[in-house]
Amino acid sequence: MRIEFAVDDVTLVGELRVPEAEGPRPGLVLTGPFTGVRDQVTGLYAERLTSLGYVTLAFDHRTWGESGGLPRRHEDPQGKLHDLRAAVSVLRSRPEVDGERIGAVGICLGAGYALKFAAFEPRVKVFAGIAGAYNNPYTMRSGMDYQAALAGLGETLERQDLGGPVEYLPAVAPEGEAAMPGDEPYAYYGTERGASPHWANEVTRASLRELITVDNMMGADFLSPKPALIVHGVVDRFCSPEGAEEAYRRLDEPKRLVWLDAKRHIDLYDQEPYVTQAVEATATFLDAHL
């Protein structure tokens, strides 16, 4: 069912899915890929997990999809954490949900947000990350001219601070400049695979500054004693297996790391057998710990 809820004077739009099993049931809040909206990856995983007995809430974060917020299609790390907090409050208010059994599930960039959120949110009892991007400035700094990138994005923000328009770039493009350049992201978002009436192929240029400065990896240091599951493809050019390994290493028990024989990051977005394998691994872990 479609639901709307408010946080920080912003209206968020989501889909609440309730299993046929008698309740109250454990509840899951889902958060997903950079630029993603609820009828793409998170919706697919929510539907599959609901079929296994979980109440799920997949929603559009602020500035994305049908949710409110300005500037449109801007990455707001702190805002996303606030959105997740409000989503948990909504789940706990529902009679179909056992409010003491709430988990956070993240896919791609959402895995990092779910990890950080779960680490500092007592109402969340378990974390699961799938094909996760566990961003942290240390890793970002090692892979680019970090100061030059900050300077260039700072110039963008200065122009906007002085009254200039919000600057955008394509979210995906097979060639040329884009927030997620190359054939692989385009194969999902730029084709019918990821088609959604609520998704647009643009993102604020300032979003890139948020991606390279946010530290979601730190959640691994603070999650304990909550259980953690990491599911990842053995080959992933966009969310590195090394990042998944680092997150797993920094986590305390109980924890589990599941490797899937996927060769492309977007395999875990919508392709079989990888989605089924990821869902089954997640459900098995949640059944044991939630």
C-alpha positions as CSV (number, residue, x, y, z in Angstrom):
1,M,0.0,0.0,0.0
2,R,1.1,3.5,-0.7
3,I,1.9,5.6,2.4
4,E,3.1,9.1,3.0
5,F,4.9,10.3,6.1
6,A,6.7,13.5,7.1
7,V,10.1,14.2,8.5
8,D,11.8,17.6,8.8
9,D,8.8,19.2,7.1
10,V,9.4,17.0,4.0
11,T,6.7,14.5,2.8
12,L,8.1,11.1,1.9
13,V,6.3,8.6,-0.2
14,G,6.7,4.8,0.3
15,E,5.2,1.4,-0.2
16,L,4.3,-0.7,2.8
17,R,4.1,-4.4,2.0
18,V,2.5,-6.8,4.5
19,P,2.7,-10.6,4.2
20,E,-0.3,-12.8,4.3
21,A,1.1,-14.5,7.5
22,E,-0.7,-13.5,10.7
23,G,1.0,-10.7,12.6
24,P,2.5,-9.0,14.2
25,R,5.6,-9.7,12.0
26,P,9.1,-8.4,12.1
27,G,9.6,-5.2,10.0
28,L,12.3,-4.1,7.6
29,V,13.2,-0.6,6.4
30,L,15.0,-0.6,3.0
31,T,17.3,1.9,1.4
32,G,18.9,1.6,-2.0
33,P,21.3,2.7,-4.7
34,F,22.4,6.2,-5.4
35,T,19.7,8.0,-7.5
36,G,17.4,5.0,-7.0
37,V,13.7,5.2,-6.4
38,R,11.4,2.8,-4.6
39,D,10.0,1.0,-7.6
40,Q,13.5,-0.1,-8.7
41,V,15.9,-2.1,-6.6
42,T,14.5,-1.5,-3.1
43,G,11.0,-2.4,-4.3
44,L,12.1,-5.7,-5.8
45,Y,13.9,-6.7,-2.6
46,A,11.0,-5.5,-0.5
47,E,8.6,-7.6,-2.5
48,R,10.7,-10.7,-2.2
49,L,11.3,-10.3,1.5
50,T,7.6,-9.7,2.2
51,S,6.9,-13.0,0.4
52,L,9.0,-14.6,3.1
53,G,7.1,-13.1,6.0
54,Y,8.5,-9.6,6.6
55,V,6.6,-6.4,6.7
56,T,8.7,-4.1,4.5
57,L,8.9,-0.3,3.9
58,A,10.6,0.8,0.7
59,F,10.4,4.6,0.1
60,D,11.8,7.5,-1.9
61,H,14.3,9.5,0.1
62,R,14.0,13.2,0.3
63,T,14.6,15.0,-3.1
64,W,14.2,11.7,-5.0
65,G,11.3,10.1,-6.7
66,E,7.8,11.2,-5.5
67,S,9.1,12.5,-2.1
68,G,9.5,16.2,-1.4
69,G,12.6,18.2,-0.8
70,L,14.9,20.6,-2.6
71,P,17.0,20.8,-4.5
72,R,15.7,17.9,-6.5
73,R,17.8,14.8,-6.9
74,H,20.4,15.9,-4.4
75,E,22.3,13.5,-2.2
76,D,21.7,14.4,1.4
77,P,23.5,12.0,3.8
78,Q,22.3,13.4,7.1
79,G,18.8,13.8,5.6
80,K,18.8,10.1,4.5
81,L,19.5,9.1,8.1
82,H,16.6,11.2,9.3
83,D,14.4,9.6,6.6
84,L,15.4,6.2,7.9
85,R,14.6,7.2,11.5
86,A,11.1,8.3,10.5
87,A,10.6,5.2,8.5
88,V,11.3,3.1,11.6
89,S,8.8,5.1,13.5
90,V,6.2,4.4,10.9
91,L,6.9,0.7,11.0
92,R,6.7,0.6,14.7
93,S,3.3,2.4,14.6
94,R,1.7,-0.3,12.5
95,P,-0.4,-3.0,14.1
96,E,1.1,-5.5,11.5
97,V,4.6,-5.0,12.9
98,D,6.3,-6.3,16.0
99,G,8.0,-3.1,17.0
100,E,10.8,-4.9,18.9
101,R,11.9,-6.7,15.7
102,I,13.0,-4.1,13.3
103,G,15.9,-4.6,10.8
104,A,17.6,-2.3,8.3
105,V,18.4,-3.6,4.8
106,G,20.5,-1.6,2.3
107,I,21.5,-2.3,-1.2
108,C,24.5,-0.5,-3.0
109,L,24.9,3.0,-1.5
110,G,22.0,2.2,0.8
111,A,24.0,-0.5,2.5
112,G,26.4,2.1,3.9
113,Y,23.5,4.3,5.1
114,A,21.8,1.3,6.6
115,L,25.0,0.3,8.4
116,K,25.6,3.8,9.9
117,F,21.9,4.2,10.8
118,A,21.6,0.8,12.5
119,A,24.8,1.5,14.5
120,F,23.3,4.5,16.2
121,E,19.6,3.6,16.3
122,P,18.6,1.4,19.3
123,R,15.3,0.5,17.7
124,V,17.0,-1.4,14.9
125,K,18.1,-4.8,15.9
126,V,19.9,-6.2,12.9
127,F,21.7,-5.0,9.7
128,A,22.0,-6.5,6.2
129,G,24.0,-5.0,3.4
130,I,23.8,-6.3,-0.2
131,A,26.3,-5.2,-2.9
132,G,27.2,-2.4,-0.5
133,A,29.1,0.8,-1.0
134,Y,30.6,1.5,2.4
135,N,31.9,5.0,1.6
136,N,34.6,6.7,3.7
137,P,36.9,9.6,2.9
138,Y,40.1,7.5,3.4
139,T,39.3,5.2,0.5
140,M,38.0,8.0,-1.7
141,R,41.2,10.0,-1.1
142,S,43.4,7.1,-2.2
143,G,41.7,6.8,-5.6
144,M,41.6,10.4,-6.8
145,D,43.2,13.9,-6.6
146,Y,41.1,14.5,-3.6
147,Q,42.0,18.2,-3.0
148,A,41.4,19.0,-6.6
149,A,38.0,17.3,-6.5
150,L,37.0,19.2,-3.3
151,A,38.2,22.5,-4.9
152,G,36.2,22.0,-8.0
153,L,33.0,21.0,-6.2
154,G,33.5,23.9,-3.8
155,E,33.5,26.3,-6.7
156,T,30.1,24.8,-7.7
157,L,28.7,25.3,-4.3
158,E,30.1,28.9,-4.1
159,R,28.3,29.8,-7.4
160,Q,25.1,28.4,-5.9
161,D,25.6,30.2,-2.6
162,L,25.9,33.5,-4.5
163,G,22.5,33.0,-6.1
164,G,23.4,30.9,-9.2
165,P,21.2,28.0,-10.3
166,V,21.6,24.5,-8.9
167,E,24.0,22.7,-11.2
168,Y,23.2,19.2,-12.6
169,L,24.9,16.5,-14.5
170,P,23.6,13.2,-15.9
171,A,23.2,10.4,-13.5
172,V,24.4,7.9,-16.1
173,A,25.8,8.0,-19.6
174,P,27.6,5.3,-21.7
175,E,30.2,7.9,-22.6
176,G,31.2,11.3,-21.3
177,E,30.6,13.0,-18.0
178,A,28.1,11.5,-15.6
179,A,27.8,10.8,-11.9
180,M,27.9,7.1,-12.7
181,P,29.7,6.9,-16.1
182,G,30.1,3.8,-18.3
183,D,28.2,1.0,-19.8
184,E,27.3,-0.9,-16.6
185,P,25.3,1.8,-14.8
186,Y,23.7,2.8,-18.1
187,A,22.7,-0.9,-18.7
188,Y,20.4,-0.6,-15.7
189,Y,19.3,3.0,-15.4
190,G,19.4,4.0,-19.0
191,T,17.3,1.0,-20.3
192,E,14.0,-0.6,-19.7
193,R,15.6,-2.7,-16.9
194,G,15.5,0.3,-14.5
195,A,12.7,2.3,-16.1
196,S,10.5,4.2,-13.7
197,P,8.2,7.2,-14.2
198,H,9.7,8.6,-11.0
199,W,13.4,8.5,-12.0
200,A,15.2,11.2,-14.0
201,N,18.6,11.0,-15.5
202,E,20.1,13.9,-13.5
203,V,21.7,14.5,-10.2
204,T,23.1,17.7,-8.6
205,R,26.8,18.2,-9.1
206,A,27.2,18.9,-5.4
207,S,26.0,15.4,-4.7
208,L,29.5,14.2,-5.7
209,R,31.0,16.1,-2.8
210,E,28.6,14.3,-0.4
211,L,29.7,10.9,-1.8
212,I,33.4,11.6,-1.4
213,T,33.2,13.1,2.1
214,V,30.6,11.0,3.9
215,D,31.9,8.3,6.3
216,N,29.4,5.4,6.4
217,M,32.1,2.8,7.0
218,M,32.3,4.0,10.6
219,G,29.1,2.3,11.3
220,A,31.0,-1.0,11.3
221,D,32.9,0.2,14.4
222,F,29.8,0.9,16.4
223,L,27.2,-1.7,15.3
224,S,28.1,-4.2,18.0
225,P,26.5,-6.1,19.6
226,K,23.9,-6.1,16.8
227,P,24.2,-8.9,14.2
228,A,25.4,-7.9,10.7
229,L,25.2,-9.6,7.3
230,I,27.2,-8.6,4.3
231,V,26.3,-10.1,0.9
232,H,28.6,-9.1,-2.0
233,G,29.6,-10.2,-5.5
234,V,33.1,-11.6,-6.0
235,V,33.7,-9.0,-8.9
236,D,32.3,-5.5,-8.5
237,R,33.8,-2.5,-10.2
238,F,31.6,0.0,-8.5
239,C,31.2,-1.2,-4.9
240,S,34.5,-2.9,-4.3
241,P,34.8,-6.4,-2.7
242,E,37.7,-4.8,-0.7
243,G,35.2,-2.4,0.8
244,A,32.9,-5.2,1.8
245,E,35.9,-7.0,3.4
246,E,36.9,-4.0,5.3
247,A,33.4,-3.5,6.7
248,Y,33.2,-7.1,7.7
249,R,36.6,-7.0,9.4
250,R,35.7,-3.9,11.4
251,L,32.4,-5.6,12.6
252,D,32.2,-7.6,15.7
253,E,30.4,-10.9,16.1
254,P,27.7,-12.0,15.3
255,K,28.4,-11.4,11.7
256,R,28.4,-13.2,8.4
257,L,29.9,-12.5,5.0
258,V,28.3,-14.2,1.9
259,W,30.1,-14.1,-1.5
260,L,28.0,-14.5,-4.6
261,D,29.5,-15.5,-8.0
262,A,28.3,-12.3,-9.6
263,K,30.6,-10.4,-12.0
264,R,28.8,-7.1,-12.3
265,H,27.5,-4.8,-9.6
266,I,24.1,-4.5,-11.2
267,D,23.7,-8.3,-11.3
268,L,22.5,-7.9,-7.7
269,Y,19.9,-5.3,-8.7
270,D,17.6,-7.5,-10.7
271,Q,19.3,-10.6,-12.2
272,E,18.9,-14.2,-11.4
273,P,20.1,-16.3,-9.7
274,Y,21.8,-13.5,-7.8
275,V,18.7,-11.7,-6.4
276,T,17.3,-15.0,-5.1
277,Q,20.6,-15.9,-3.6
278,A,20.9,-12.5,-1.9
279,V,17.3,-12.7,-0.6
280,E,17.7,-16.2,0.7
281,A,20.9,-15.4,2.5
282,T,19.3,-12.3,4.0
283,A,16.1,-14.1,5.1
284,T,18.1,-16.9,6.6
285,F,20.2,-14.5,8.6
286,L,17.2,-12.4,9.7
287,D,15.3,-15.6,10.7
288,A,18.2,-16.4,13.1
289,H,18.7,-13.0,14.6
290,L,15.5,-11.0,14.3
